[in-house]
Amino acid sequence: MAQELCPGKPYCSVRQWILVDLDISDDKKALVTEQGFQPILLYAHTVVTDSARRFLPGDWVRSTLLVELKNNYIFETNNSVYILLGAGSRKSAAPDVVTSIF
């Protein structure tokens, strides 16, 4: 399904995921959206599969910015598609906090 919705992009299925809304100013949000992104990242504690073999099963992953969330479980970035498996959560955080923790 990921290949049908986003042909040509590698896909990665993940569990124990968190959508992180970046806590940024309205000016920065406008810049991000002008470039075709949304100020949201994905952090997943557990990689299940990765079609490009960038990550091993059990690894964690942090994405780049969201391009589009499809069907509430396909998280598309500029270069990849993440399939959100099972329950997850959503939180807000400052960009520096996200990059320092993960």
N, C-alpha and C positions, 0 to 999 in steps of 0.2 A: 504494500500500500504506500509506503514512503516513497518508493521509486515512481509510482504512478502520480502521486501528488507533487513530487519535487524531482523530476527526472535528472539524472546526471550527478546528483549530490550523494556523497556517502552518508550512510545512516548509522545511528548508534542508539540502541535501546538501553534505557536506564530505569533504575528503581530508586526509591528513597530520595526523591528529587525535591528541590526548592526553586521556585521562581523568585528571583530577587529584583524587586523594583528599586532602581537606583534613585537615591535621594539627592536629586540635583536641582539647580535653580531652573526657573521657567525659561531663561535665556538658553541654558545648556540643553534643555529638553527640546527647544525649538531647533537648535543646531543639529541635534541627533535625528529628529524627525525629518528635517530638510534633506538629510543624507539617506533617507529611506529605512531608518532603523527605529526601534522603540527602545527606551531606556530600561530594558529588562534583560537580565542574564539568567542562565540556568546553572544551578549547581546540583550535581547528582552524586550521592554517596556510593552508588553501585552501578557500574557498567555491566550490562548483561551480554550484549553483542556489539561489535563494531565492524561494519562491512569493509572498512579500509584498514583494519588491524592497527589503528593508532593506539588503542587502549586494550588492555587485557580484561577478561571478565573479573569483576571484583574491584577494579580500579575506580577512582573517583574522576570526575570531569567538571570543568567549568567552561561554559560556552562564551562566545562573543555575543554581541548584541542581537536581540531578536529582530527578525525581519517580519515574520508572520507566525501567529499561533493558529494552526488549522485543526478543526474538529476537537479542540480542547486537549489534544494529546500529541500533536505533531508540532514541535518547536523548531522552526526553521531559522537558521542564521544565514549569513552570506555564503558560507562554505559547506555547511553540514545540516543534517536533519536529525533531530533527537526525538525518539519515540518515548513518550512518558508512560511508563507502566505502573499500574497500581496507584495507590494514594500518594499525594504529595502535599506540599504546603506553599504558601506565598508569604514573603517577608519584604520589608524595606531595609535598605542599608546604604550608607555612604560608599561611593566607589573605592576610596582608600581603605575602608574597613574590609570590603569584599576581597580586594587584592592582597591585603596583608594576612588575612586568615587562611585563604585557600591557596 
